[in-house]
Amino acid sequence: MKSILYTALASTLLWSVASHAGELFQLQSPAFADNGLMDKKFAGNNSQNANCTGENVSPALVWSNLPAQTQSLALVVHDPEGAKGLGVTHLVAYNIAPSAAGFAENALRDGKGFTGGKNTPGTARWYGPCPPPGSGAHHYTFTLIATDLPPSLPAGLTREQLFDKLKGHALAATGLIGRFGQ
């Protein structure tokens, strides 16, 4: 009898979790699956860096199910394996309107729909992956943060400065990983 009761309880819990899964704050890209490989076109393009051999196209992103109190969003793209493990930040974007449902391809490269912070290379827009050959596929972590702050943060914040401003104001976060290597 206990086994039937436990089975019924487990089935009910699994159904409950599955039926609410669609309500999770989610970030996705039509360009690559979570933990999937990104196309070379998304890699950086910089004649001063031999590892930047792509087109510097920024991927399209879509999100859904924002927390109810969201007043703005922030997006950070970070490569923890970059700079030999010290990390490279490829994008710091914030003051994103909660009415937005995502970014079209190249919107992050072109500075559309957000206030740009300062990434590791010192730009305020998408700077595509440039991992050195032989370093394996790096993990580019796209983190979208819902905040209760109105879209009024100043331009030029680094990743660390943005995180300091978001302390006590982050409502939820969701992430997506794209991998790229040469």
GINOR-V580980 format. One record per residue. SS is DSSP state (2 for helix, 1 for strand, 0 for the rest). Layout:
# GINOR-V580980
SS
SS
This chain:
# GINOR-V580980
0
2
2
2
2
2
2
2
2
2
2
2
2
2
2
2
2
2
2
2
2
2
2
0
0
1
1
1
0
0
0
0
0
0
0
1
1
0
0
2
2
2
0
0
1
0
0
0
0
0
0
0
1
0
0
0
0
0
0
0
1
1
1
1
0
0
0
0
0
0
0
1
1
1
1
1
1
1
1
0
0
0
2
2
2
0
0
1
1
1
1
1
1
1
1
1
0
0
0
0
0
1
1
0
0
0
2
2
2
2
0
0
0
0
1
1
0
1
0
0
0
0
0
0
0
0
0
0
0
0
0
0
0
0
0
0
0
1
1
1
1
1
1
1
1
1
1
0
0
0
0
0
0
0
0
0
0
1
2
2
2
2
2
2
2
2
0
0
0
1
1
1
1
1
1
1
1
1
1
1
0
0
